[in-house]
Amino acid sequence: MKKSLALAAVFCAAMNLYAYNPPFGGENLFKLTNPDLLSGSASASGGPIFNVVPGSISFNPALASKVERTMLNASGTLLLDVYGEDGYKGLGGGFQAGAVIPSKWMVFTALAEGIFSENPVLDVGNNLNLRLGVSKEVIPSVSVGLNLYGGYYFGNGSDFIVGADLGFLYSFEKLGFLKDARLGISLLNMGKPLSSYEVLGLDGSGASGFPGIFTPRVSFAATLFRLGSFDKRFTCAFSSDLYFPTFQNVAWDVALGFSFKDFVNFNVGWDGNLREIMNGSGLSWPSFGLSMHFTLKSDAKGDEWMKTEIVPSAAYQNIYAKIHAISAGATLYMGSVDDDSPQIILWDEELFDED
């Protein structure tokens, strides 16, 4: 009992070493530069219609374990202020580029991202970040993952971040009337946050301690209903996330997703941050995202592995009712998922399928 109390006291003291005063948008830093993440897939459970891009590991490193094909992704975002704040009118933006590479042992993910915004409404400065992740499906319903990351912030002084993320994903076959239910749990930003970077914090003084050190995140997502046959179905699903930056704030991210024939996906998302609202940020408008799936076939007949799929996507959100975020990107899947059961062949004759 005494050891537990002492450990709790040390933990609380460590949290107090980092004064919690991030800039507006500082806790959403890694979702702003990708349309899928901006519009609802910035979730520890993979979003309403399960959708993983390399940037998804910023919210749960276990998500990439479900990727079965090599994936390449690139995206960019414009952050446009048309109203002006304190006489400032300007343009910011950012980018993401990454890859997910499955192997026989585990899934490897690499992600590079940057964001550049000195607007007083969204004063997150200029930064470049790199994440490297590994994940594995331990059993069909349980996945785990680990990230290592580092980042450099410049332009308003300089500072760096370095640390690790842990993640867990559990999939339910069925949960009541819900289908494809998923529970995601992650512990993010276990390392050094920014401590002396010259941007404006929530209280108007110099920001510190962002992204929130030791941020636990819990998420649940599931399909609400499906209509029609398998190849002509309409799907409606949801996701909901709660996270607690530095154990000194409460933030949320919820989304509703619609899919038709697994060809067109449309997401509506909404996020909020209690400390930002208390400090006068105002509520952001919902985000809207659209993506479409196109299959590109190889000229080599019968070579299923040479099939590829490209998924362009776009999203929009009015952040704090002042900043217009306009994001676009594309994901490229290399090859086809092998859904065929293995075949046993003896003496050049096909005997039966191993089903």
Secondary structure, DSSP 8 states (H G I E B T S, - for coil): -HHHHHHHHHHHHHHHTS--B--TTGGGTTTTT-HHIIIII-STT-TTTT---GGGGGT-TTGGGG--SEEEEEEEEEEEESS-BTTB--EEEEEEEEEEEE-SS-EEEEEEEEEEEEETTEEEEEEEEEEEEEEEEEETTEEEEEEEEEEEEESSS-EEEEEEEEEEEEE-SEETTEEEEEEEEEEEEEEE--SS--SB-TTSSB-BS-S-SSEEEEEEEEEEEEES-GGG-EEEEEEEEEE-GGGS--EEEEEEEEEETTTEEEEEEEEEEHHHHHTT------EEEEEE-EEE--SSTT-GGG-EEEEEEEEEEEETTTEEEEEEEEEEEES----S--EEEETTEEEEE--
